């Protein structure tokens, strides 16, 4: 819902959407606003509590799983046009940097507020922008219409 509402010009593209939350990562395939399937991987609870070396190893494992899912999506589609990231872990610098450095093309950070205007003044609405990728799930639920599954 959030991707569709905020990026209508990108709907025809073969999109690999990574919803990386602190408990699970979902890699979704979508095109023309249609959900075409997903793969998921649990996030080890130690991710949030580990020291830097152990965390780096966990992050690398997650990134490798995401890259494998991307490769499978690319094989099934004959290529992927764009990679989009959202979720809690989009705000984790180590995760985001390692993910971006291991993807074959640019990773777009989903802006859940791209097409949403706020009643707040422009300078006050800017406080929402840093957490835009993290808010994708909540904004998506808010955008649901009667009959949506």
VENVENSUL-V748972 format. One record per run of one state. SS is the DSSP state (alpha for helix, beta for strand, coil for the rest). FROM is the first residue (numbers start at 1). LEN is the number of residues. If there is no record, write none. Layout:
# VENVENSUL-V748972
SS&FROM&LEN  SS&FROM&LEN
This chain:
# VENVENSUL-V748972
coil&1&1  alpha&2&5  coil&7&1  alpha&8&3  coil&11&4  beta&15&6  coil&21&3  beta&24&8  coil&32&2  beta&34&9  coil&43&2  alpha&45&3  coil&48&4  alpha&52&26  coil&78&4  beta&82&5  coil&87&1  alpha&88&4  coil&92&1  alpha&93&9  coil&102&5  beta&107&3  coil&110&12  alpha&122&10  coil&132&4  alpha&136&8  coil&144&6
